[in-house]
Amino acid sequence: MRIDATSGGNIFEIFPVEVVDWEKHVNNIMTVIRKKCARRYPKDYLLVVNARHTGKPLDFDRVINDMKTLRSPFAEVWIVMYVATGNIKVVRVAPTALSVDLTQADFVNARKQKAYLKRGTRGTSTELEDVGLVYVPIPRGKK
């Protein structure tokens, strides 16, 4: 979900997401991405690759170049990689490159937010409940 406040109000954009793990038994991350791209998905889906292949270097520039030659059904493809304690690298590799580094401070700020997902009961009501401001710990990346 993304909250767009540029028009003066809050517009909630919700994207369906397919999450896949890149683990030790697969040497090349592009093998995982190609396998997902070979399937059919609606054009608004995002692919998030959880890079769990620890100890294996990842050349993001190579992945970005490989994605330019691949026919992807996804609106965007992201890679999330644990770098060190308290540091996570998030890189969009398609349709264009975008990189975000999350630090321990981002997670501390995220913990200060109010819980905005609450367990509800099944019903037919369409009323919304105001839960206040929400902090999403994703800083603006470099284009």
C-alpha positions as CSV (number, residue, x, y, z in Angstrom):
1,M,0.0,0.0,0.0
2,R,1.2,3.5,-0.8
3,I,-0.2,6.7,0.6
4,D,-0.1,9.6,-1.9
5,A,-0.6,13.0,-0.2
6,T,0.6,15.1,-3.2
7,S,-2.9,16.2,-4.2
8,G,-3.7,17.7,-0.8
9,G,-5.5,14.7,0.4
10,N,-4.5,11.1,1.2
11,I,-5.0,8.7,-1.7
12,F,-4.4,5.0,-0.8
13,E,-3.0,3.0,-3.6
14,I,-3.0,-0.8,-3.0
15,F,-0.8,-3.1,-5.1
16,P,-1.0,-6.9,-5.1
17,V,2.4,-8.3,-4.3
18,E,4.0,-11.6,-5.1
19,V,6.9,-12.5,-2.7
20,V,9.6,-15.0,-3.5
21,D,12.7,-16.1,-1.6
22,W,16.2,-16.4,-3.2
23,E,17.8,-19.1,-1.1
24,K,21.1,-21.0,-1.0
25,H,20.1,-23.8,-3.3
26,V,19.8,-21.4,-6.3
27,N,23.1,-19.7,-7.4
28,N,21.7,-16.9,-9.5
29,I,19.0,-14.6,-8.4
30,M,17.9,-14.1,-12.1
31,T,16.9,-17.8,-12.1
32,V,14.3,-17.0,-9.5
33,I,13.1,-13.9,-11.2
34,R,12.9,-15.6,-14.7
35,K,10.9,-18.4,-13.2
36,K,8.3,-15.9,-11.8
37,C,8.3,-13.8,-15.0
38,A,7.5,-17.0,-17.0
39,R,4.1,-17.1,-15.3
40,R,1.1,-15.0,-16.0
41,Y,0.2,-12.2,-13.6
42,P,-2.1,-9.2,-13.8
43,K,-0.2,-6.1,-15.0
44,D,-0.5,-4.3,-11.6
45,Y,1.3,-7.0,-9.6
46,L,4.7,-6.2,-7.9
47,L,7.4,-8.8,-7.4
48,V,9.4,-8.7,-4.2
49,V,12.5,-10.9,-4.0
50,N,13.6,-11.6,-0.5
51,A,17.4,-12.1,-1.0
52,R,18.0,-14.7,1.8
53,H,21.1,-16.1,0.0
54,T,23.6,-15.0,2.7
55,G,27.2,-14.9,1.8
56,K,26.6,-14.6,-1.9
57,P,27.5,-11.1,-3.4
58,L,24.7,-9.5,-5.4
59,D,25.5,-7.3,-8.4
60,F,22.4,-5.0,-8.6
61,D,23.7,-3.3,-11.8
62,R,23.8,-6.7,-13.6
63,V,20.3,-7.6,-12.4
64,I,19.0,-4.2,-13.6
65,N,20.6,-4.8,-17.0
66,D,19.3,-8.4,-17.2
67,M,15.8,-7.1,-16.4
68,K,15.9,-4.7,-19.4
69,T,16.1,-7.8,-21.7
70,L,13.5,-9.8,-19.8
71,R,9.8,-9.6,-20.6
72,S,8.3,-9.1,-17.2
73,P,4.6,-9.3,-16.4
74,F,5.1,-7.2,-13.2
75,A,4.6,-3.5,-12.8
76,E,7.7,-3.4,-10.6
77,V,10.4,-5.8,-9.4
78,W,12.1,-5.1,-6.0
79,I,14.9,-6.9,-4.2
80,V,15.1,-6.7,-0.4
81,M,18.5,-7.7,1.1
82,Y,19.8,-7.9,4.6
83,V,23.2,-6.1,4.7
84,A,24.1,-6.1,8.4
85,T,22.4,-5.8,11.8
86,G,20.0,-2.9,11.5
87,N,20.7,-2.3,7.8
88,I,18.5,-3.4,4.9
89,K,19.0,-2.5,1.2
90,V,15.9,-2.3,-0.9
91,V,16.4,-1.9,-4.7
92,R,13.9,-1.6,-7.5
93,V,15.4,-3.3,-10.5
94,A,12.5,-2.8,-12.9
95,P,11.1,-0.9,-14.6
96,T,13.8,1.6,-13.6
97,A,16.4,1.5,-10.9
98,L,15.7,3.0,-7.4
99,S,17.7,2.3,-4.2
100,V,16.7,2.8,-0.6
101,D,18.9,2.0,2.4
102,L,16.9,1.4,5.6
103,T,18.8,1.9,8.9
104,Q,18.2,1.1,12.6
105,A,16.8,4.7,13.0
106,D,14.1,4.0,10.4
107,F,12.9,0.9,12.4
108,V,13.0,2.8,15.7
109,N,10.7,5.5,14.1
110,A,8.4,2.8,12.7
111,R,8.0,1.3,16.2
112,K,6.7,4.6,17.5
113,Q,3.6,4.5,15.2
114,K,0.2,3.5,16.3
115,A,-1.0,0.1,15.3
116,Y,-3.2,0.7,12.3
117,L,-4.2,-2.9,11.6
118,K,-6.7,-4.2,14.1
119,R,-8.3,-7.6,14.3
120,G,-11.9,-7.2,13.5
121,T,-15.0,-9.3,13.3
122,R,-16.8,-10.5,10.2
123,G,-19.6,-8.2,9.2
124,T,-21.2,-6.3,6.4
125,S,-20.4,-2.7,7.7
126,T,-18.7,-0.4,5.2
127,E,-17.8,2.2,7.8
128,L,-14.2,3.3,8.3
129,E,-12.4,4.0,11.5
130,D,-9.9,6.9,11.8
131,V,-6.7,5.4,13.3
132,G,-4.6,8.6,13.1
133,L,-1.3,9.3,11.4
134,V,0.8,6.3,10.1
135,Y,4.5,6.4,9.7
136,V,5.8,4.2,6.9
137,P,9.6,3.7,7.3
138,I,10.6,4.1,3.7
139,P,12.7,7.2,3.1
140,R,12.8,8.8,-0.4
141,G,15.3,7.0,-2.6
142,K,17.7,8.3,-5.2
143,K,16.4,8.2,-8.8
